[in-house]
Amino acid sequence: MEEAFLHFMWKFQSFNKKGLKTSSGEIVEIIKPGIHNSDAGPDFLNAQVIIDGIEWFGHVEIHIKSSDWYKHKHELDPGYDNVILHVVFENDQKILRKDITELPCLALSDRLDFALYGNYKDLISSISAVPCSYKLQDTSSEIKYSMLDKALFQRLENKGTLVLKLLKENNYDWEETAYQYLGKNFGFKINSEAFHDLTKILPYKIIKKHADNLLQIEALLFGIANLIPEKPVDDYSRLLKREYNFLGHKYSLTGKELNKGVWKFLRLRPANFPTIRLSQFAAVLSSVKNLFSALIETKDIKAVEAIFSAVPSDYWKNHYHFNKESSFINNGIGVNSIENIVINTICPLLAAYRIEKDDLQWIDKSVSLLESIKAENNRITKLFGKKIFSIKSAFDSQALIELHNNFCSQRKCLECSIGTSIVRNTAKSLINH
């Protein structure tokens, strides 16, 4: 028996409730099972039960064995003082409250529908990457798409929480946080950590002072990146080195440069070289006055494209490295990269701002942006397939990524409305409630 299954049974009250009694013989009537709690503390909050004619309001804790109460040291945690009912599979030990009275215990071992349990075990033991794939086509669209909504909002919440962690590190400076978060995204996975480290060394307040001078911003970025040749190879690198020597000394940046080895060039197309990405990053920073404000105030995808339409300096239009000319023209960030920035930078910033301000308009804007760009085509979206889900926009693809990563792959089927629907609907019989 798994505790997750007991949570499921209690949440949906899918057990025989006829003649319910505690292990001490007290008659139990369940008015409200409570709200399932995924955070620390009791498993179900704000429940309402009647025990031997007395109405109780409080929390419900669930365990396989009642002795798990002591095993988990709940008697030492004040957060469990308001537990009014202990629901277990097997009652193997009497549990006492702090006032030495017995905590009411409801054992369910002889009240469960083991057909349901069999369905649950079949689901979580599936070798498929999507455990319920064999039943997805039979699941109603309403259930499937409501779960996608839940997954998408959970993904935004999780990403927003990560942004808030960075915000705290930056003393609640939104502009600095947006700059670092965007910088990390400019690394596009391969060089994301190097970009992030660069932005932490080079504060946005310094960038802002030179926003009207693209060459100086390039000098600062390439200087901290430690990519300016020690011996200039052309007029541009000579000019860049001179600017960085001055600015590095002025802002006490000299000696803080990154190790050259952090930058990855191998197996990258020249268009994705960190030198090209730095030139594009510099162009954006030079064209925007207040980065955070500009990003969260974008009304639609066209406004986002306008921000990132900034063109790199002439040198980087036809070079992919110092003194190495390219066959392609670097006119700035492409559409795919802009969409990547919307998904991985702007929407998380909006989600974080929504949490901070407790204002839903920011999450609505995030959803609107996701719905306005095309769906990602990757390994995870292919797992679900177009026949099962209509994957039209980044809203859908981001939801599926969350569904796969945090539900399917972790076999949290009973926390997914699709999984719970399958477990409940494929049972051969339900015990009479």
CORPEBEL-V141010 format. One record per residue. N is the residue number from 1. RES is the residue in one letter. SS is DSSP state (H for helix, E for strand, - for the rest). PHI is phi in whole degrees, -180 to 180 (* if undefined). Layout:
n:N res:RES ss:SS phi:PHI
n:N res:RES ss:SS phi:PHI
This chain:
n:1 res:M ss:- phi:*
n:2 res:E ss:- phi:-111
n:3 res:E ss:H phi:-64
n:4 res:A ss:H phi:-59
n:5 res:F ss:H phi:-70
n:6 res:L ss:H phi:-64
n:7 res:H ss:H phi:-58
n:8 res:F ss:H phi:-61
n:9 res:M ss:H phi:-63
n:10 res:W ss:H phi:-70
n:11 res:K ss:H phi:-58
n:12 res:F ss:H phi:-97
n:13 res:Q ss:- phi:53
n:14 res:S ss:- phi:-94
n:15 res:F ss:E phi:-150
n:16 res:N ss:- phi:-71
n:17 res:K ss:- phi:-100
n:18 res:K ss:- phi:-72
n:19 res:G ss:- phi:63
n:20 res:L ss:- phi:-64
n:21 res:K ss:E phi:-141
n:22 res:T ss:- phi:-72
n:23 res:S ss:- phi:-64
n:24 res:S ss:- phi:-95
n:25 res:G ss:- phi:91
n:26 res:E ss:- phi:-81
n:27 res:I ss:E phi:-72
n:28 res:V ss:E phi:-119
n:29 res:E ss:E phi:-125
n:30 res:I ss:E phi:-96
n:31 res:I ss:E phi:-90
n:32 res:K ss:E phi:-136
n:33 res:P ss:- phi:-71
n:34 res:G ss:- phi:100
n:35 res:I ss:E phi:-101
n:36 res:H ss:E phi:-61
n:37 res:N ss:- phi:-106
n:38 res:S ss:- phi:-96
n:39 res:D ss:- phi:-100
n:40 res:A ss:- phi:-66
n:41 res:G ss:- phi:113
n:42 res:P ss:- phi:-57
n:43 res:D ss:- phi:-72
n:44 res:F ss:E phi:-130
n:45 res:L ss:E phi:-103
n:46 res:N ss:E phi:57
n:47 res:A ss:E phi:-84
n:48 res:Q ss:E phi:-139
n:49 res:V ss:E phi:-137
n:50 res:I ss:E phi:-114
n:51 res:I ss:E phi:-121
n:52 res:D ss:- phi:54
n:53 res:G ss:- phi:84
n:54 res:I ss:E phi:-104
n:55 res:E ss:E phi:-85
n:56 res:W ss:E phi:-122
n:57 res:F ss:E phi:-121
n:58 res:G ss:E phi:170
n:59 res:H ss:E phi:-113
n:60 res:V ss:E phi:-122
n:61 res:E ss:E phi:-113
n:62 res:I ss:E phi:-122
n:63 res:H ss:E phi:-142
n:64 res:I ss:E phi:-69
n:65 res:K ss:E phi:-118
n:66 res:S ss:- phi:-63
n:67 res:S ss:- phi:-65
n:68 res:D ss:H phi:-63
n:69 res:W ss:H phi:-57
n:70 res:Y ss:H phi:-78
n:71 res:K ss:H phi:-60
n:72 res:H ss:- phi:-89
n:73 res:K ss:- phi:60
n:74 res:H ss:H phi:-68
n:75 res:E ss:H phi:-66
n:76 res:L ss:H phi:-97
n:77 res:D ss:- phi:-106
n:78 res:P ss:H phi:-60
n:79 res:G ss:H phi:-65
n:80 res:Y ss:H phi:-104
n:81 res:D ss:- phi:-66
n:82 res:N ss:- phi:-98
n:83 res:V ss:E phi:-73
n:84 res:I ss:E phi:-105
n:85 res:L ss:E phi:-151
n:86 res:H ss:E phi:-104
n:87 res:V ss:E phi:-101
n:88 res:V ss:E phi:-136
n:89 res:F ss:E phi:-81
n:90 res:E ss:E phi:-134
n:91 res:N ss:- phi:-92
n:92 res:D ss:- phi:-113
n:93 res:Q ss:- phi:-161
n:94 res:K ss:- phi:-73
n:95 res:I ss:- phi:-109
n:96 res:L ss:E phi:-110
n:97 res:R ss:- phi:-74
n:98 res:K ss:- phi:-64
n:99 res:D ss:- phi:-90
n:100 res:I ss:- phi:74
n:101 res:T ss:- phi:-79
n:102 res:E ss:E phi:-79
n:103 res:L ss:- phi:-77
n:104 res:P ss:- phi:-55
n:105 res:C ss:E phi:-125
n:106 res:L ss:E phi:-114
n:107 res:A ss:E phi:-94
n:108 res:L ss:- phi:-112
n:109 res:S ss:- phi:-57
n:110 res:D ss:- phi:-103
n:111 res:R ss:- phi:-122
n:112 res:L ss:E phi:-88
n:113 res:D ss:- phi:-92
n:114 res:F ss:H phi:-76
n:115 res:A ss:H phi:-69
n:116 res:L ss:H phi:-63
n:117 res:Y ss:H phi:-63
n:118 res:G ss:H phi:-63
n:119 res:N ss:H phi:-63
n:120 res:Y ss:H phi:-63
n:121 res:K ss:H phi:-64
n:122 res:D ss:H phi:-61
n:123 res:L ss:H phi:-68
n:124 res:I ss:H phi:-75
n:125 res:S ss:- phi:-94
n:126 res:S ss:- phi:-61
n:127 res:I ss:- phi:-85
n:128 res:S ss:- phi:-72
n:129 res:A ss:- phi:-62
n:130 res:V ss:- phi:-114
n:131 res:P ss:- phi:-53
n:132 res:C ss:- phi:-96
n:133 res:S ss:H phi:-56
n:134 res:Y ss:H phi:-69
n:135 res:K ss:H phi:-121
n:136 res:L ss:H phi:-59
n:137 res:Q ss:- phi:-66
n:138 res:D ss:- phi:-90
n:139 res:T ss:- phi:-86
n:140 res:S ss:- phi:-63
n:141 res:S ss:H phi:-61
n:142 res:E ss:H phi:-60
n:143 res:I ss:H phi:-69
n:144 res:K ss:H phi:-62
n:145 res:Y ss:H phi:-79
n:146 res:S ss:H phi:-69
n:147 res:M ss:H phi:-71
n:148 res:L ss:H phi:-63
n:149 res:D ss:H phi:-59
n:150 res:K ss:H phi:-61
n:151 res:A ss:H phi:-64
n:152 res:L ss:H phi:-63
n:153 res:F ss:H phi:-68
n:154 res:Q ss:H phi:-67
n:155 res:R ss:H phi:-64
n:156 res:L ss:H phi:-63
n:157 res:E ss:H phi:-62
n:158 res:N ss:H phi:-64
n:159 res:K ss:H phi:-67
n:160 res:G ss:H phi:-63
n:161 res:T ss:H phi:-64
n:162 res:L ss:H phi:-65
n:163 res:V ss:H phi:-64
n:164 res:L ss:H phi:-64
n:165 res:K ss:H phi:-64
n:166 res:L ss:H phi:-67
n:167 res:L ss:H phi:-59
n:168 res:K ss:H phi:-62
n:169 res:E ss:H phi:-62
n:170 res:N ss:- phi:-96
n:171 res:N ss:- phi:55
n:172 res:Y ss:- phi:62
n:173 res:D ss:- phi:-94
n:174 res:W ss:H phi:-65
n:175 res:E ss:H phi:-64
n:176 res:E ss:H phi:-64
n:177 res:T ss:H phi:-66
n:178 res:A ss:H phi:-63
n:179 res:Y ss:H phi:-61
n:180 res:Q ss:H phi:-68
n:181 res:Y ss:H phi:-69
n:182 res:L ss:H phi:-67
n:183 res:G ss:H phi:-58
n:184 res:K ss:H phi:-59
n:185 res:N ss:H phi:-70
n:186 res:F ss:H phi:-66
n:187 res:G ss:- phi:-77
n:188 res:F ss:- phi:44
n:189 res:K ss:- phi:68
n:190 res:I ss:- phi:-59
n:191 res:N ss:- phi:-116
n:192 res:S ss:H phi:-64
n:193 res:E ss:H phi:-67
n:194 res:A ss:H phi:-64
n:195 res:F ss:H phi:-63
n:196 res:H ss:H phi:-64
n:197 res:D ss:H phi:-61
n:198 res:L ss:H phi:-61
n:199 res:T ss:H phi:-68
n:200 res:K ss:H phi:-76
n:201 res:I ss:H phi:-80
n:202 res:L ss:- phi:-104
n:203 res:P ss:- phi:-62
n:204 res:Y ss:H phi:-65
n:205 res:K ss:H phi:-62
n:206 res:I ss:H phi:-74
n:207 res:I ss:H phi:-57
n:208 res:K ss:H phi:-61
n:209 res:K ss:H phi:-66
n:210 res:H ss:- phi:-121
n:211 res:A ss:- phi:-62
n:212 res:D ss:- phi:-91
n:213 res:N ss:- phi:-133
n:214 res:L ss:H phi:-60
n:215 res:L ss:H phi:-61
n:216 res:Q ss:H phi:-68
n:217 res:I ss:H phi:-66
n:218 res:E ss:H phi:-60
n:219 res:A ss:H phi:-61
n:220 res:L ss:H phi:-65
n:221 res:L ss:H phi:-67
n:222 res:F ss:H phi:-69
n:223 res:G ss:H phi:-68
n:224 res:I ss:H phi:-65
n:225 res:A ss:H phi:-69
n:226 res:N ss:- phi:64
n:227 res:L ss:- phi:-107
n:228 res:I ss:- phi:-73
n:229 res:P ss:- phi:-56
n:230 res:E ss:- phi:-61
n:231 res:K ss:- phi:-110
n:232 res:P ss:- phi:-49
n:233 res:V ss:- phi:-103
n:234 res:D ss:- phi:-161
n:235 res:D ss:H phi:-61
n:236 res:Y ss:H phi:-65
n:237 res:S ss:H phi:-66
n:238 res:R ss:H phi:-65
n:239 res:L ss:H phi:-66
n:240 res:L ss:H phi:-64
n:241 res:K ss:H phi:-64
n:242 res:R ss:H phi:-63
n:243 res:E ss:H phi:-63
n:244 res:Y ss:H phi:-68
n:245 res:N ss:H phi:-57
n:246 res:F ss:H phi:-72
n:247 res:L ss:H phi:-70
n:248 res:G ss:H phi:-61
n:249 res:H ss:H phi:-71
n:250 res:K ss:H phi:-60
n:251 res:Y ss:- phi:-103
n:252 res:S ss:- phi:56
n:253 res:L ss:- phi:-96
n:254 res:T ss:- phi:-59
n:255 res:G ss:- phi:95
n:256 res:K ss:- phi:-100
n:257 res:E ss:- phi:-59
n:258 res:L ss:- phi:-70
n:259 res:N ss:- phi:-72
n:260 res:K ss:H phi:-57
n:261 res:G ss:H phi:-67
n:262 res:V ss:H phi:-74
n:263 res:W ss:- phi:-88
n:264 res:K ss:- phi:-102
n:265 res:F ss:- phi:-114
n:266 res:L ss:- phi:-60
n:267 res:R ss:- phi:63
n:268 res:L ss:- phi:-104
n:269 res:R ss:- phi:-69
n:270 res:P ss:H phi:-50
n:271 res:A ss:H phi:-64
n:272 res:N ss:H phi:-106
n:273 res:F ss:- phi:-59
n:274 res:P ss:H phi:-59
n:275 res:T ss:H phi:-63
n:276 res:I ss:H phi:-67
n:277 res:R ss:H phi:-64
n:278 res:L ss:H phi:-66
n:279 res:S ss:H phi:-66
n:280 res:Q ss:H phi:-72
n:281 res:F ss:H phi:-62
n:282 res:A ss:H phi:-62
n:283 res:A ss:H phi:-62
n:284 res:V ss:H phi:-66
n:285 res:L ss:H phi:-63
n:286 res:S ss:H phi:-77
n:287 res:S ss:H phi:-100
n:288 res:V ss:- phi:-118
n:289 res:K ss:- phi:-78
n:290 res:N ss:- phi:-124
n:291 res:L ss:H phi:-61
n:292 res:F ss:H phi:-60
n:293 res:S ss:H phi:-59
n:294 res:A ss:H phi:-63
n:295 res:L ss:H phi:-70
n:296 res:I ss:H phi:-82
n:297 res:E ss:- phi:-94
n:298 res:T ss:- phi:-64
n:299 res:K ss:- phi:-84
n:300 res:D ss:- phi:-159
n:301 res:I ss:H phi:-65
n:302 res:K ss:H phi:-64
n:303 res:A ss:H phi:-67
n:304 res:V ss:H phi:-65
n:305 res:E ss:H phi:-61
n:306 res:A ss:H phi:-65
n:307 res:I ss:H phi:-64
n:308 res:F ss:- phi:-96
n:309 res:S ss:- phi:-87
n:310 res:A ss:- phi:-56
n:311 res:V ss:- phi:-97
n:312 res:P ss:- phi:-63
n:313 res:S ss:- phi:-64
n:314 res:D ss:H phi:-54
n:315 res:Y ss:H phi:-59
n:316 res:W ss:H phi:-83
n:317 res:K ss:H phi:-71
n:318 res:N ss:- phi:-131
n:319 res:H ss:E phi:-130
n:320 res:Y ss:E phi:-112
n:321 res:H ss:E phi:-156
n:322 res:F ss:- phi:-62
n:323 res:N ss:- phi:65
n:324 res:K ss:E phi:-125
n:325 res:E ss:E phi:-77
n:326 res:S ss:- phi:-110
n:327 res:S ss:- phi:-85
n:328 res:F ss:- phi:-103
n:329 res:I ss:- phi:-103
n:330 res:N ss:- phi:-87
n:331 res:N ss:- phi:-98
n:332 res:G ss:- phi:113
n:333 res:I ss:- phi:-78
n:334 res:G ss:- phi:-79
n:335 res:V ss:H phi:-60
n:336 res:N ss:H phi:-62
n:337 res:S ss:H phi:-68
n:338 res:I ss:H phi:-64
n:339 res:E ss:H phi:-64
n:340 res:N ss:H phi:-62
n:341 res:I ss:H phi:-66
n:342 res:V ss:H phi:-60
n:343 res:I ss:H phi:-68
n:344 res:N ss:H phi:-102
n:345 res:T ss:H phi:-125
n:346 res:I ss:H phi:-68
n:347 res:C ss:H phi:-64
n:348 res:P ss:H phi:-62
n:349 res:L ss:H phi:-64
n:350 res:L ss:H phi:-63
n:351 res:A ss:H phi:-64
n:352 res:A ss:H phi:-65
n:353 res:Y ss:H phi:-66
n:354 res:R ss:H phi:-64
n:355 res:I ss:H phi:-64
n:356 res:E ss:H phi:-64
n:357 res:K ss:H phi:-95
n:358 res:D ss:- phi:52
n:359 res:D ss:- phi:-132
n:360 res:L ss:- phi:-68
n:361 res:Q ss:H phi:-61
n:362 res:W ss:H phi:-75
n:363 res:I ss:H phi:-74
n:364 res:D ss:H phi:-62
n:365 res:K ss:H phi:-66
n:366 res:S ss:H phi:-62
n:367 res:V ss:H phi:-62
n:368 res:S ss:H phi:-60
n:369 res:L ss:H phi:-65
n:370 res:L ss:H phi:-64
n:371 res:E ss:H phi:-73
n:372 res:S ss:- phi:-93
n:373 res:I ss:- phi:-121
n:374 res:K ss:E phi:-68
n:375 res:A ss:- phi:-69
n:376 res:E ss:- phi:-74
n:377 res:N ss:- phi:-118
n:378 res:N ss:- phi:-141
n:379 res:R ss:H phi:-57
n:380 res:I ss:H phi:-72
n:381 res:T ss:H phi:-64
n:382 res:K ss:H phi:-70
n:383 res:L ss:H phi:-61
n:384 res:F ss:H phi:-82
n:385 res:G ss:- phi:80
n:386 res:K ss:- phi:-69
n:387 res:K ss:- phi:-72
n:388 res:I ss:- phi:-95
n:389 res:F ss:- phi:-125
n:390 res:S ss:- phi:-87
n:391 res:I ss:- phi:-95
n:392 res:K ss:- phi:-103
n:393 res:S ss:E phi:-141
n:394 res:A ss:H phi:-64
n:395 res:F ss:H phi:-57
n:396 res:D ss:H phi:-69
n:397 res:S ss:H phi:-67
n:398 res:Q ss:H phi:-66
n:399 res:A ss:H phi:-64
n:400 res:L ss:H phi:-68
n:401 res:I ss:H phi:-62
n:402 res:E ss:H phi:-65
n:403 res:L ss:H phi:-59
n:404 res:H ss:H phi:-69
n:405 res:N ss:H phi:-70
n:406 res:N ss:H phi:-112
n:407 res:F ss:H phi:-126
n:408 res:C ss:H phi:-62
n:409 res:S ss:- phi:-68
n:410 res:Q ss:- phi:-97
n:411 res:R ss:- phi:55
n:412 res:K ss:- phi:-91
n:413 res:C ss:H phi:-64
n:414 res:L ss:H phi:-85
n:415 res:E ss:H phi:-101
n:416 res:C ss:- phi:-111
n:417 res:S ss:H phi:-65
n:418 res:I ss:H phi:-68
n:419 res:G ss:H phi:-62
n:420 res:T ss:H phi:-65
n:421 res:S ss:H phi:-64
n:422 res:I ss:H phi:-67
n:423 res:V ss:H phi:-62
n:424 res:R ss:H phi:-74
n:425 res:N ss:H phi:-84
n:426 res:T ss:- phi:-102
n:427 res:A ss:- phi:-67
n:428 res:K ss:- phi:-69
n:429 res:S ss:- phi:-158
n:430 res:L ss:- phi:-112
n:431 res:I ss:- phi:-66
n:432 res:N ss:- phi:-57
n:433 res:H ss:- phi:-75
